[in-house]
Amino acid sequence: MQKYNWNYPTTMWVGENRINDIGDACKNLHISKPLLVTDKGLAESDIVKKTLTNLKNDNLKAQLYSNVVGNPTGSNVSEGVDCYKKNNCDGVIAFGGGSGLDVGKAVAFMSGQTLPIWEFEDVGDNWTKANPDKIASIIAVPTTAGTGSETGRASVILNEETGVKNIIFHPKFLPSVVILDPVLTVGLPPKLTAATGMDALAHNLEAYCAPGYHPMADGIALEGMRLINKWLLEAVNNGSNLEARMNMLTAASMGSTAFQKGLGAIHSLSHPVNALNNVHHGLSNAIFMPYVLTFNKDVIEDKIIKICDYIELDDRSFNGFINWVLDLRKKLNIPHKLSEVIKEKDLQLDRLSKMALLDPSTGGNPKKLTEADMKKMYQHSMSGTLF
């Protein structure tokens, strides 16, 4: 596989075994004592152990923080910052899926701030409260093809006190170097490959459907969806196919690059159930997708038909696209109803609906939303009612 160096939206080193260049990435950013942030499972994996060995061989004194959970918390960030400061680190390697990447980026950000992390929620101009000169350099190494956090300027962190997932934003959350190495994703189980792949689809899809003028984001999102249509099933069914893994990694990065235009109700509905019911984010996005699409139909139908044309579906209509989503989910063994992963007695419907309406993603939805709309979509996702 050929290797590539891209410079959009940041420096990206792409190709098989590019993880071997991690030492060069550190030296380019003048990092001598990196803190590698990842989750507990990956910390015991060969890919992390090999990466730490590579850093040691390059005379870099790397430290490890690996207490990251699936829906990362403010405590994860605080612990990571303590580890960073205790070991006099001077940069962060954010390594893993969305949780490891989000916490790593937040640790680099908070390592030089004095205000609590929640002061930097993505509301108004909160980001201007930060001291930009105290933000550590970040190298991002994704091991899943889903969140695209490696090309994002935010982290999603759960506030344990409020039970709300907050989006923490600053332009310098964007990593300075990203390493996209398909070899690192080969060991991802089919179930997680499917869920993370649907997360990437949700990012590209909602970005494309978001209102406003951003042709660059639209173009990226369309191509991201084409790659997912072509390669997701292959990546799930034949996980050792490096070409499929590479294309899915790229599509995930494209989704995050595109959604600077906006997201929508798929994410608004997902974030509360991720926080309160600990449902995997990619899985919840996949479940909510057709219900949100049908709710938005009257304002997105023309755009959906353009997607059908671009990814060359046989049935190039709104219903044809819905059927493609449903068929893809079925082939990926993703549930059709939220009630298949959350029992009705555990669904705090009124609370979820309020949280969904207040979610920052809500503003990007093609249709203006009310709390009643959110409740209706939750109810439809529980019963499986599409129309």
Rosetta blueprint (number, residue, H / E / L):
1 M L
2 Q L
3 K L
4 Y E
5 N E
6 W E
7 N E
8 Y L
9 P L
10 T L
11 T E
12 M E
13 W E
14 V E
15 G L
16 E L
17 N L
18 R H
19 I H
20 N H
21 D H
22 I H
23 G H
24 D H
25 A H
26 C H
27 K H
28 N H
29 L L
30 H L
31 I L
32 S L
33 K L
34 P E
35 L E
36 L E
37 V E
38 T E
39 D E
40 K H
41 G H
42 L H
43 A H
44 E L
45 S L
46 D H
47 I H
48 V H
49 K H
50 K H
51 T H
52 L H
53 T H
54 N H
55 L H
56 K H
57 N H
58 D L
59 N L
60 L L
61 K L
62 A L
63 Q E
64 L E
65 Y E
66 S E
67 N E
68 V E
69 V L
70 G L
71 N L
72 P L
73 T E
74 G H
75 S H
76 N H
77 V H
78 S H
79 E H
80 G H
81 V H
82 D H
83 C H
84 Y H
85 K H
86 K H
87 N L
88 N L
89 C L
90 D L
91 G E
92 V E
93 I E
94 A E
95 F E
96 G E
97 G L
98 G H
99 S H
100 G H
101 L H
102 D H
103 V H
104 G H
105 K H
106 A H
107 V H
108 A H
109 F H
110 M H
111 S L
112 G L
113 Q L
114 T L
115 L L
116 P L
117 I H
118 W H
119 E H
120 F H
121 E E
122 D L
123 V L
124 G L
125 D L
126 N H
127 W H
128 T H
129 K H
130 A L
131 N L
132 P H
133 D H
134 K H
135 I L
136 A L
137 S L
138 I E
139 I E
140 A E
141 V E
142 P E
143 T L
144 T L
145 A L
146 G L
147 T L
148 G L
149 S H
150 E H
151 T H
152 G L
153 R L
154 A E
155 S E
156 V E
157 I E
158 L E
159 N E
160 E L
161 E L
162 T L
163 G L
164 V E
165 K E
166 N E
167 I E
168 I E
169 F E
170 H L
171 P H
172 K H
173 F H
174 L L
175 P L
176 S L
177 V E
178 V E
179 I E
180 L E
181 D L
182 P H
183 V H
184 L H
185 T H
186 V L
187 G L
188 L L
189 P L
190 P H
191 K H
192 L H
193 T H
194 A H
195 A H
196 T H
197 G H
198 M H
199 D H
200 A H
201 L H
202 A H
203 H H
204 N H
205 L H
206 E H
207 A H
208 Y H
209 C H
210 A L
211 P L
212 G L
213 Y L
214 H L
215 P H
216 M H
217 A H
218 D H
219 G H
220 I H
221 A H
222 L H
223 E H
224 G H
225 M H
226 R H
227 L H
228 I H
229 N H
230 K H
231 W H
232 L H
233 L H
234 E H
235 A H
236 V H
237 N H
238 N L
239 G L
240 S L
241 N L
242 L H
243 E H
244 A H
245 R H
246 M H
247 N H
248 M H
249 L H
250 T H
251 A H
252 A H
253 S H
254 M H
255 G H
256 S H
257 T H
258 A H
259 F L
260 Q L
261 K L
262 G L
263 L L
264 G L
265 A H
266 I H
267 H H
268 S H
269 L H
270 S H
271 H H
272 P H
273 V H
274 N H
275 A H
276 L H
277 N H
278 N L
279 V L
280 H L
281 H H
282 G H
283 L H
284 S H
285 N H
286 A H
287 I H
288 F H
289 M H
290 P H
291 Y H
292 V H
293 L H
294 T H
295 F H
296 N L
297 K H
298 D H
299 V H
300 I H
301 E H
302 D H
303 K H
304 I H
305 I H
306 K H
307 I H
308 C H
309 D H
310 Y H
311 I H
312 E L
313 L L
314 D L
315 D L
316 R L
317 S L
318 F H
319 N H
320 G H
321 F H
322 I H
323 N H
324 W H
325 V H
326 L H
327 D H
328 L H
329 R H
330 K H
331 K H
332 L L
333 N L
334 I L
335 P L
336 H L
337 K L
338 L H
339 S H
340 E H
341 V L
342 I L
343 K L
344 E H
345 K H
346 D H
347 L L
348 Q L
349 L H
350 D H
351 R H
352 L H
353 S H
354 K H
355 M H
356 A H
357 L H
358 L H
359 D L
360 P H
361 S H
362 T H
363 G H
364 G H
365 N L
366 P L
367 K L
368 K L
369 L L
370 T L
371 E H
372 A H
373 D H
374 M H
375 K H
376 K H
377 M H
378 Y H
379 Q H
380 H H
381 S H
382 M H
383 S H
384 G L
385 T L
386 L L
387 F L
